[in-house]
Structures are given as structure tokens and as C-alpha cells.
């Protein structure tokens, strides 16, 4: 059962409800959190026989806006679709949550309600970039706009675990996004993280990487703060969209909020029903991996250098 | 007369010397700073009759590597091609300098030797992105990886002056690069800059912009710190190169280091001779604008909020 934040996103609830319906038609069980009347109306509009699929509606009375302060909105809006959807995972009613809403609020709710995994201070949004040749993991794509070196080091460890356990890469190459590939290039944050990864971690750290290096497939994992990662992601997507480039995908199914005790899938605010559907299927797929991933990783994360 | 740092860049001196030769053939007077023997050898190799063009060679005995610390290398290597090329502008032997070398060192040399314009604490690399519909100014593209709000505010004022005086835009739209277009989104740096631009400046400030907004031509000027700007630039260039996209150019002629008392053109380290040639022609063109730009701007920069 996947919890869906029906009221979150630029095109919510319309596109979210439609996406959930499509996922239900593909066989996934979904619970839509939001205004019961509105969701009911939309489902009837889309398909009068929607009740033969596995869709439940859980009424909520509040809504967190895209521009709202994450911490404040979380505290004030406990009966929002976003918070209640996350709550349902804690209560083990649902096994995963999908939201195209305020990603900062989703992170806050996930941390407060579900908690971070051992050894992890902040979760990160991890995305997969398919360059045409290979899959490259990038994190953080936007959960943490202000980061400390210890956050980035933990992101590296989480992605390393993910690459090894889920993607089957034996010794994943880890790099930091920077404005030059040479050692010594980068912001204060990059330089400090570089030193820790080089000297104190047992990861296969290959140093700084520029965007060129990502597209040249020189790495398996790119670590960055959520601000720069978000700029990279959105620049890529803008160009891909503008020029209608095929064979190049990033996070077209949402991205995992890694480091949380539970499966939380973050979807772009501007997503349409097709992306929402894919995100729900992706969350469902992640559940299959969940035992492998979360089970083993909890041990390895506990030893992460901070 | 344009000073060219012949030893700076990933493909220096070969591609730089060839680029300078091409620019000289196009009618620009150039002075190549670097190893006299090496430059002489290359010029003879490229064109045995090179001496009929206006090319001078100024011998220097040191070289600043791409990965060297900007401040240290500047202080230790006063007889480097980069420092001597900048020095020649101060001495009024040359009217502009072009370098594909260590951009941090170029900035440091420019600030120490030529000085910043009144009211400007740090210069910025300003580039022009042509989206197919219009030209958009972006700064900083990499001169300042760690910025304060006052730096970004000054970048906004410099770009505003440039857009009005040089591009002829009456009331340029100014925005800050952020991870969301809503007010309240962004890093600590973005939020603080947002407040100053909104409340204390007389600029036509339109708020946060995401990469999508740039490609949708919603702005004339994008202000950002040099780290994020560099990631945006290189992500764009990587995709453009990978997919061989036409009709989309950014900084293919080098970019102006704006805010300096003098014309300093920064070129990508990995540039080939064609880009070097274009950068020299661009510097030459900027000189024509120099009187208009620097003359008027010195007054307006002096009133920049800091």
C-alpha cells in the first residue's frame, strides 16, 4: 500500500489523483491523502468505474503550500495531506509515501515522524542519471540547501551502500561536484569534504568532478549539497526539455529520500500524471529492495564518519 | 594591443598561440606573454610568414598551473605569463588581457594589479547565454566560489549597468538563481541577497529564478555565486557538447571579468584555438565599448549598496 499526498504539487490534486489512478490500474494499492470530496469528484470524472481498483481515500483538512517554510508548516499543519501520508508509514498502514509537494516539508516530516537511520544527521534526495552509457547516482538533489561537510560525507556513504547493494557495483567510484577537477578547487564546503573523504573514509574516492566528468561517465556517485545538486538537475532537465532530447533521463520517476527509516519518494512539483504514476511504481519497486537495502545499510550507516 | 597569456590553459601554449595568430590575421594587434623560444617555435611551425602580422612576444619565465592556489601563485610568480600579461594593462602597454589560465589567479592578479572599480569588493565573470530568443547575462560564472550577500548585490548592479549601457535594455529584469522560484526558497546566501535586492535596491528585481525560468526567457540577468554559476555553465556546456546542440551558445568567446579597472577576458581552460581567437576579438570589441561602459559605470558602481 502506497501513501500518496494528493494535495501536493503544482498540478495537485488533478494530476496527482490521475497518476494514482493509473498506478492503481497497473496493480498497485494506493491511499490518496487529501480532500475527500475533491478526490472523489476527480476520480469519478476520470473513470466512473474507478472503485474496482485498489484506491482508498483518507480525508485531511490542511494543505502545505509549495513556498511555505518547511519547519513551520510541518508544525502547524499536522492534518495536512503531506504529514498524514508520512504518518501512515510510521503507523505501518502504508509501506511507502509519494509526494510532489513541498520537498522541504516532506523532509522535515520524514525526519520528525520516521526518523533518520543510525549515523545519519540529514537525509538526501538521491537521483539516478542515465547518461546513455551508465547510471550515475547524484545526491543531494534538493533536500538540504545548506550543508556541512559531515552531511556530504554521510551522503557519500549512503550512496556507496545503495550502489553496492542495489545496483551491484562492487567498488563504486565516489566524487564531489566542484568547479574544477583539480584538488584544491571548490568552495569551503567542497574542500573540507574532500579532505575527510580522502583521508578518513574507506570509500573509493576519486576526487572532484565537474559536470563534464559526469557526462564522460568517470564516476558512479556524485556528492553535492542540495542547492548545487538542484541547480544541476534543473539545468539538465531544462535543456532536455527545450531540445526534446531522448535517451537521457533523470528522476523521471521521482527520487528516493535516502537515510530515512522508511521509503519516501520525492517527486518534482511540476510533475504530470505520468510522472506521478511512475513514482508510485518506483516506490513499489523500492519496497521489494527495502529488506535488502535498509536491513544491511542500517549497520553500515552506523559506522559512518561524522 | 591585446595581451595574451600564452602559457595559460589546458592546451597551452599550442592552442593559445594558434588562436592568437588567427586573431592577428583578423587584424588585431596581440602580445604573447610566455616562453619566447617556445612561442617562436610554434609560430614558425604554424605559419612561416607570421611576422607579417602584428604579433609581439614578451618573454616570461614562470607559469601558473591550473590547480595552483590563486593567491600563493600570484605572490610567488610575478614573472609568470599571466601576471605579466595583466601587468602590461596596468602599464598601459596593452589595452586588454585574455587568459585561459587559472581563473582564480587571473582574478587575484587583476584585483591586486588593476584594482576593483569604486563600490565593488569582488569582480565577477559575466557571461552571455543566448537561449535562441534572447541574450541573458549570468554572473558570477566562477571567479568567487564563496560569496557574501554584498558580493551578489554588487554583481546585480554591475550586470544592470552592463545590460543598460551595452545591450540597451531599458529596465533589465534581475533575478537570483535558486532551487525554487518562490520567495523563501534558497540557501542562506540567496535569502539574504533576496531581502537586500527586494528592499534596498532600485533594480528591477523579479525574485528567485530556477534554470527553467532562464530557458523560458523570463529574466535579463541571473545573479549567483561563482560555484553555482560554474556548475550551471558547465552542465549546460556538457549537454550541448554531448548532443551537439546548435543555436545555443554560452561564453564561446570568453567572458568579461566585470568590476575591474581594465578589460580582462577569462577563457575556459580547455579552449581550442578558435575560442582563443574569438576571445581576443571579443576583448577588442569590448575596448570599443570601454569608454561608454567604464566611464559611466564608475559613477553608478560607486553608489552600489554594500
Interface residues (C-beta under 8 A of the other chain):
Chain A: X66 X67 X68 X69 X142 X145 X146 X177 X179 X180 X182 X183 X184 X185 X186 X187 X188 X190 X210 X211 X212 X214 X215 X226 X227 X228 X230 X231 X232 X234 X235 X236 X237 X238 X239 X240 X241 X242 X243 X245 X248
Chain B: X66 X67 X68 X69 X142 X145 X146 X177 X179 X180 X182 X183 X184 X185 X186 X187 X188 X190 X210 X211 X212 X214 X215 X226 X227 X228 X230 X231 X232 X234 X235 X236 X237 X238 X239 X240 X241 X242 X243 X245 X248
